[in-house]
Amino acid sequence: MDSAFIFGKSAMKRDELLLGRPYGGLGFIVQKSLSCVLHPVSDIECDRLYACTLKLNDVCTLLLMNVYMPCDNNYDEFALNVYMNVPHEVNLVIERLSSNVDGIVLGGDFNTDLSRAASRHTANLTSFIDENDLVPCLLHLNCSIHFTYCSRVFPFSTSVIDHFFVSDLVASEISSLHSIHDGDNLSDHSPIALHLNIGCQFQHISPRVHLPKPAWHRASAENLGEYKHVLAVLLGTIECPLGALYCDTPHLCEHRGEIDAY
């Protein structure tokens, strides 16, 4: 993708055989034309969290975090422990960088519907939000999300399990939040789009021009021989200005036009 920078990571283990579809991808795509500085946050051990700081010139600096949480159920203790660990890792990032940023944007697949009062995942997520003074964008007046997940099993139930949570400064600049239900999307999750009224500048990016050049290392002996033959024929068609070559008064040379044409 020539028009954007891509940052991210996968939760899959490189040394393990994958069974089923890929999972756990996290990342950010930033337009190259956006006048900004983006730095990935290092030393994050959690495979379900990816974070970056985004500096928009002199406007502001945002801490962006993307998460992928395990499925919500009330019987899997391991999933619950993993679910509780991700907010802990997010807390560590916030504590480390909160003094250097103006706002926080936390988004991703939380696999939790905030309306499920009986869910232990919901209780942990709600507690985490309150402790960090984050605002659920789902409750914002400019939110028009109806669902972000649709089951493929009858009766095709829907829920809102993908979220954005932001700090107060960012919440005050929300212009819209909506889900995108596109027929080209084969996932059971629908992407959600958060629009902010935060001023930013763009710069003109010239399109990359591809200039083909010979790959000499891939040429065979036959290719090189044909190239030499064609080159000799073409060189032989050039008319050399012999008068200029034999001119004995170069400082008063009358063959400048011939030389320029040659």
C-alpha positions as a Markdown table, in Angstrom:
| # | Residue | x | y | z |
|---|---|---|---|---|
| 1 | Met | 0.0 | 0.0 | 0.0 |
| 2 | Asp | 2.0 | 3.0 | -1.3 |
| 3 | Ser | -0.3 | 5.7 | 0.1 |
| 4 | Ala | -0.1 | 4.6 | 3.8 |
| 5 | Phe | 2.1 | 3.4 | 6.6 |
| 6 | Ile | 1.1 | 0.1 | 8.2 |
| 7 | Phe | 2.0 | -0.8 | 11.8 |
| 8 | Gly | 0.9 | -3.9 | 13.6 |
| 9 | Lys | 1.5 | -7.4 | 14.9 |
| 10 | Ser | -0.1 | -10.8 | 15.0 |
| 11 | Ala | -1.0 | -12.9 | 18.1 |
| 12 | Met | -0.2 | -16.1 | 16.2 |
| 13 | Lys | 3.0 | -18.0 | 17.0 |
| 14 | Arg | 5.4 | -18.3 | 14.2 |
| 15 | Asp | 6.8 | -21.6 | 15.4 |
| 16 | Glu | 3.4 | -23.3 | 15.7 |
| 17 | Leu | 1.2 | -24.9 | 13.0 |
| 18 | Leu | -1.9 | -22.9 | 12.4 |
| 19 | Leu | -5.2 | -24.8 | 12.6 |
| 20 | Gly | -8.2 | -22.9 | 11.1 |
| 21 | Arg | -8.3 | -19.3 | 10.2 |
| 22 | Pro | -5.7 | -16.6 | 11.3 |
| 23 | Tyr | -6.6 | -14.7 | 14.4 |
| 24 | Gly | -5.5 | -11.9 | 16.7 |
| 25 | Gly | -4.3 | -9.3 | 14.2 |
| 26 | Leu | -3.8 | -5.8 | 15.5 |
| 27 | Gly | -2.5 | -2.6 | 13.9 |
| 28 | Phe | -2.9 | 0.9 | 12.5 |
| 29 | Ile | -3.0 | 2.2 | 8.9 |
| 30 | Val | -2.0 | 5.9 | 8.6 |
| 31 | Gln | -2.2 | 8.0 | 5.4 |
| 32 | Lys | 1.2 | 9.2 | 4.3 |
| 33 | Ser | -0.3 | 12.5 | 3.4 |
| 34 | Leu | -1.3 | 13.1 | 7.0 |
| 35 | Ser | 1.3 | 15.5 | 8.5 |
| 36 | Cys | 2.0 | 13.6 | 11.7 |
| 37 | Val | 4.5 | 11.6 | 13.7 |
| 38 | Leu | 3.5 | 8.1 | 14.7 |
| 39 | His | 5.6 | 5.9 | 17.1 |
| 40 | Pro | 4.7 | 2.3 | 18.0 |
| 41 | Val | 4.9 | 1.8 | 21.8 |
| 42 | Ser | 7.6 | -0.8 | 22.6 |
| 43 | Asp | 7.9 | -3.3 | 25.4 |
| 44 | Ile | 4.3 | -4.5 | 25.2 |
| 45 | Glu | 4.4 | -8.2 | 26.0 |
| 46 | Cys | 0.6 | -8.8 | 25.6 |
| 47 | Asp | -0.2 | -10.3 | 22.2 |
| 48 | Arg | -3.8 | -8.8 | 22.4 |
| 49 | Leu | -2.7 | -5.2 | 22.7 |
| 50 | Tyr | -1.0 | -2.8 | 20.2 |
| 51 | Ala | -0.4 | 0.9 | 20.9 |
| 52 | Cys | 1.1 | 3.9 | 19.2 |
| 53 | Thr | 1.5 | 7.6 | 19.9 |
| 54 | Leu | 0.2 | 9.9 | 17.2 |
| 55 | Lys | 1.5 | 13.5 | 17.2 |
| 56 | Leu | -0.6 | 15.8 | 14.9 |
| 57 | Asn | 1.9 | 18.7 | 14.5 |
| 58 | Asp | 1.2 | 21.3 | 17.2 |
| 59 | Val | -2.5 | 20.3 | 17.5 |
| 60 | Cys | -2.2 | 17.4 | 20.0 |
| 61 | Thr | -0.7 | 14.0 | 20.7 |
| 62 | Leu | -2.9 | 11.0 | 21.1 |
| 63 | Leu | -2.3 | 7.6 | 22.6 |
| 64 | Leu | -4.0 | 5.0 | 20.3 |
| 65 | Met | -4.5 | 1.5 | 21.5 |
| 66 | Asn | -6.0 | -1.5 | 19.7 |
| 67 | Val | -7.2 | -4.6 | 21.6 |
| 68 | Tyr | -8.5 | -8.0 | 20.7 |
| 69 | Met | -10.3 | -9.7 | 23.6 |
| 70 | Pro | -11.3 | -13.4 | 24.1 |
| 71 | Cys | -14.9 | -14.5 | 23.8 |
| 72 | Asp | -17.3 | -13.6 | 26.6 |
| 73 | Asn | -18.7 | -16.6 | 28.6 |
| 74 | Asn | -19.3 | -17.5 | 32.2 |
| 75 | Tyr | -17.7 | -20.9 | 32.4 |
| 76 | Asp | -14.1 | -20.5 | 30.9 |
| 77 | Glu | -11.8 | -19.4 | 33.8 |
| 78 | Phe | -8.8 | -19.2 | 31.5 |
| 79 | Ala | -10.6 | -16.8 | 29.1 |
| 80 | Leu | -11.6 | -14.7 | 32.1 |
| 81 | Asn | -8.0 | -14.5 | 33.3 |
| 82 | Val | -6.9 | -13.5 | 29.8 |
| 83 | Tyr | -9.7 | -10.9 | 29.6 |
| 84 | Met | -8.6 | -9.4 | 32.9 |
| 85 | Asn | -4.9 | -9.4 | 31.9 |
| 86 | Val | -5.5 | -7.2 | 28.8 |
| 87 | Pro | -6.9 | -4.2 | 30.8 |
| 88 | His | -4.0 | -4.6 | 33.1 |
| 89 | Glu | -1.5 | -4.3 | 30.2 |
| 90 | Val | -3.5 | -1.2 | 29.0 |
| 91 | Asn | -3.2 | 0.3 | 32.4 |
| 92 | Leu | 0.6 | -0.1 | 32.3 |
| 93 | Val | 0.8 | 1.7 | 29.0 |
| 94 | Ile | -1.5 | 4.5 | 30.2 |
| 95 | Glu | 0.5 | 5.0 | 33.4 |
| 96 | Arg | 3.7 | 5.1 | 31.4 |
| 97 | Leu | 2.6 | 7.6 | 28.7 |
| 98 | Ser | -0.4 | 9.6 | 30.1 |
| 99 | Ser | 1.8 | 12.6 | 31.0 |
| 100 | Asn | 3.1 | 12.8 | 27.4 |
| 101 | Val | -0.3 | 12.7 | 25.6 |
| 102 | Asp | -3.3 | 15.0 | 25.4 |
| 103 | Gly | -5.9 | 12.3 | 24.8 |
| 104 | Ile | -6.5 | 8.5 | 24.7 |
| 105 | Val | -8.4 | 6.4 | 22.1 |
| 106 | Leu | -8.9 | 2.7 | 22.9 |
| 107 | Gly | -10.7 | 0.6 | 20.3 |
| 108 | Gly | -11.1 | -2.9 | 19.1 |
| 109 | Asp | -12.9 | -6.2 | 19.4 |
| 110 | Phe | -13.8 | -6.4 | 23.1 |
| 111 | Asn | -16.1 | -9.4 | 22.6 |
| 112 | Thr | -18.4 | -7.9 | 25.3 |
| 113 | Asp | -21.8 | -6.3 | 25.1 |
| 114 | Leu | -22.1 | -3.7 | 27.8 |
| 115 | Ser | -25.7 | -4.5 | 28.3 |
| 116 | Arg | -24.9 | -8.0 | 29.6 |
| 117 | Ala | -25.2 | -7.2 | 33.2 |
| 118 | Ala | -24.6 | -10.8 | 34.3 |
| 119 | Ser | -21.4 | -11.2 | 32.4 |
| 120 | Arg | -18.1 | -11.2 | 34.5 |
| 121 | His | -16.4 | -9.8 | 31.4 |
| 122 | Thr | -18.7 | -6.8 | 31.4 |
| 123 | Ala | -18.1 | -6.2 | 35.1 |
| 124 | Asn | -14.4 | -6.2 | 34.6 |
| 125 | Leu | -14.5 | -4.0 | 31.5 |
| 126 | Thr | -16.9 | -1.4 | 33.2 |
| 127 | Ser | -14.6 | -1.3 | 36.2 |
| 128 | Phe | -11.6 | -0.7 | 34.0 |
| 129 | Ile | -13.3 | 2.1 | 32.1 |
| 130 | Asp | -14.3 | 3.9 | 35.4 |
| 131 | Glu | -10.8 | 3.6 | 36.9 |
| 132 | Asn | -9.3 | 5.3 | 33.8 |
| 133 | Asp | -12.0 | 8.0 | 33.4 |
| 134 | Leu | -12.7 | 6.7 | 29.9 |
| 135 | Val | -16.0 | 7.5 | 28.0 |
| 136 | Pro | -17.8 | 4.7 | 26.1 |
| 137 | Cys | -18.4 | 6.2 | 22.7 |
| 138 | Leu | -21.5 | 4.0 | 22.4 |
| 139 | Leu | -23.3 | 6.4 | 24.8 |
| 140 | His | -22.4 | 9.5 | 22.8 |
| 141 | Leu | -25.2 | 11.6 | 21.3 |
| 142 | Asn | -23.6 | 11.3 | 17.9 |
| 143 | Cys | -23.4 | 7.5 | 18.0 |
| 144 | Ser | -25.7 | 5.6 | 15.5 |
| 145 | Ile | -24.5 | 2.1 | 16.0 |
| 146 | His | -27.2 | -0.6 | 16.0 |
| 147 | Phe | -25.0 | -3.7 | 16.1 |
| 148 | Thr | -21.4 | -4.7 | 15.3 |
| 149 | Tyr | -21.8 | -8.5 | 15.4 |
| 150 | Cys | -24.4 | -10.7 | 13.7 |
| 151 | Ser | -24.5 | -14.5 | 14.5 |
| 152 | Arg | -24.5 | -16.8 | 11.5 |
| 153 | Val | -26.7 | -19.2 | 13.3 |
| 154 | Phe | -30.5 | -18.9 | 13.4 |
| 155 | Pro | -32.1 | -16.6 | 14.7 |
| 156 | Phe | -29.1 | -14.5 | 13.6 |
| 157 | Ser | -28.9 | -12.5 | 16.9 |
| 158 | Thr | -27.0 | -9.2 | 16.9 |
| 159 | Ser | -25.0 | -7.4 | 19.6 |
| 160 | Val | -22.5 | -4.6 | 20.1 |
| 161 | Ile | -19.2 | -6.1 | 21.1 |
| 162 | Asp | -16.8 | -3.8 | 19.2 |
| 163 | His | -16.1 | -0.5 | 21.0 |
| 164 | Phe | -14.3 | 2.8 | 21.2 |
| 165 | Phe | -13.4 | 4.2 | 24.6 |
| 166 | Val | -11.9 | 7.7 | 24.8 |
| 167 | Ser | -10.7 | 10.3 | 27.3 |
| 168 | Asp | -12.8 | 13.4 | 28.0 |
| 169 | Leu | -10.8 | 15.6 | 25.6 |
| 170 | Val | -11.4 | 13.3 | 22.7 |
| 171 | Ala | -15.1 | 12.7 | 23.7 |
| 172 | Ser | -15.8 | 16.4 | 23.3 |
| 173 | Glu | -14.6 | 16.2 | 19.7 |
| 174 | Ile | -16.7 | 13.2 | 18.5 |
| 175 | Ser | -18.7 | 14.2 | 15.3 |
| 176 | Ser | -20.0 | 10.7 | 14.5 |
| 177 | Leu | -19.7 | 7.0 | 15.4 |
| 178 | His | -21.3 | 4.4 | 13.2 |
| 179 | Ser | -21.0 | 0.8 | 12.0 |
| 180 | Ile | -20.4 | -0.1 | 8.4 |
| 181 | His | -22.6 | -3.0 | 7.1 |
| 182 | Asp | -21.1 | -3.8 | 3.7 |
| 183 | Gly | -21.9 | -6.8 | 1.6 |
| 184 | Asp | -18.2 | -7.1 | 0.7 |
| 185 | Asn | -17.4 | -7.8 | 4.3 |
| 186 | Leu | -17.4 | -11.6 | 4.9 |
| 187 | Ser | -16.8 | -11.3 | 8.6 |
| 188 | Asp | -19.5 | -11.7 | 11.2 |
| 189 | His | -18.2 | -8.4 | 12.7 |
| 190 | Ser | -19.0 | -5.1 | 11.1 |
| 191 | Pro | -16.2 | -2.4 | 11.3 |
| 192 | Ile | -17.0 | 0.8 | 13.2 |
| 193 | Ala | -15.9 | 4.3 | 12.2 |
| 194 | Leu | -15.1 | 7.0 | 14.7 |
| 195 | His | -14.9 | 10.6 | 13.4 |
| 196 | Leu | -13.2 | 13.3 | 15.4 |
| 197 | Asn | -13.2 | 17.1 | 15.0 |
| 198 | Ile | -9.5 | 17.4 | 15.6 |
| 199 | Gly | -7.7 | 19.7 | 13.2 |
| 200 | Cys | -4.9 | 18.2 | 11.2 |
| 201 | Gln | -2.8 | 19.1 | 8.2 |
| 202 | Phe | -2.1 | 17.2 | 5.0 |
| 203 | Gln | 0.8 | 17.4 | 2.7 |
| 204 | His | 1.0 | 16.6 | -1.0 |
| 205 | Ile | 2.5 | 13.2 | -1.7 |
| 206 | Ser | 3.8 | 12.7 | -5.3 |
| 207 | Pro | 2.8 | 9.3 | -6.7 |
| 208 | Arg | 5.7 | 6.9 | -7.0 |
| 209 | Val | 7.0 | 6.6 | -10.6 |
| 210 | His | 8.2 | 3.2 | -11.5 |
| 211 | Leu | 11.2 | 3.3 | -13.9 |
| 212 | Pro | 12.0 | -0.1 | -15.3 |
| 213 | Lys | 15.6 | -1.1 | -15.6 |
| 214 | Pro | 17.4 | -4.2 | -16.9 |
| 215 | Ala | 17.9 | -7.0 | -14.5 |
| 216 | Trp | 21.4 | -8.0 | -15.8 |
| 217 | His | 21.8 | -10.7 | -13.1 |
| 218 | Arg | 18.9 | -12.6 | -14.7 |
| 219 | Ala | 20.2 | -12.3 | -18.3 |
| 220 | Ser | 21.5 | -15.5 | -20.0 |
| 221 | Ala | 24.5 | -15.8 | -22.3 |
| 222 | Glu | 22.1 | -15.8 | -25.2 |
| 223 | Asn | 20.4 | -12.5 | -23.9 |
| 224 | Leu | 23.8 | -10.8 | -23.6 |
| 225 | Gly | 24.9 | -11.9 | -27.0 |
| 226 | Glu | 21.7 | -10.6 | -28.6 |
| 227 | Tyr | 22.1 | -7.3 | -26.7 |
| 228 | Lys | 25.7 | -6.8 | -28.0 |
| 229 | His | 24.6 | -7.5 | -31.6 |
| 230 | Val | 21.7 | -5.0 | -31.4 |
| 231 | Leu | 23.9 | -2.4 | -29.8 |
| 232 | Ala | 26.5 | -2.8 | -32.5 |
| 233 | Val | 23.9 | -2.4 | -35.2 |
| 234 | Leu | 22.4 | 0.8 | -33.6 |
| 235 | Leu | 25.8 | 2.3 | -33.0 |
| 236 | Gly | 26.6 | 1.7 | -36.7 |
| 237 | Thr | 23.7 | 3.8 | -37.8 |
| 238 | Ile | 25.1 | 6.9 | -36.0 |
| 239 | Glu | 26.7 | 9.4 | -38.4 |
| 240 | Cys | 29.9 | 10.7 | -36.8 |
| 241 | Pro | 30.8 | 14.3 | -37.7 |
| 242 | Leu | 34.3 | 13.5 | -39.1 |
| 243 | Gly | 35.0 | 17.2 | -39.9 |
| 244 | Ala | 34.8 | 18.0 | -36.2 |
| 245 | Leu | 37.1 | 15.2 | -35.3 |
| 246 | Tyr | 39.8 | 16.4 | -37.8 |
| 247 | Cys | 39.3 | 20.1 | -37.0 |
| 248 | Asp | 42.7 | 21.8 | -36.3 |
| 249 | Thr | 41.2 | 25.1 | -35.0 |
| 250 | Pro | 39.0 | 24.0 | -32.0 |
| 251 | His | 38.9 | 27.5 | -30.6 |
| 252 | Leu | 37.4 | 28.7 | -33.9 |
| 253 | Cys | 35.4 | 25.5 | -34.6 |
| 254 | Glu | 32.7 | 25.8 | -37.2 |
| 255 | His | 31.3 | 22.4 | -36.5 |
| 256 | Arg | 29.4 | 23.3 | -33.3 |
| 257 | Gly | 26.0 | 22.5 | -34.9 |
| 258 | Glu | 27.2 | 19.1 | -36.1 |
| 259 | Ile | 28.5 | 18.3 | -32.6 |
| 260 | Asp | 25.3 | 19.3 | -30.9 |
| 261 | Ala | 23.3 | 17.2 | -33.4 |
| 262 | Tyr | 25.6 | 14.3 | -32.8 |
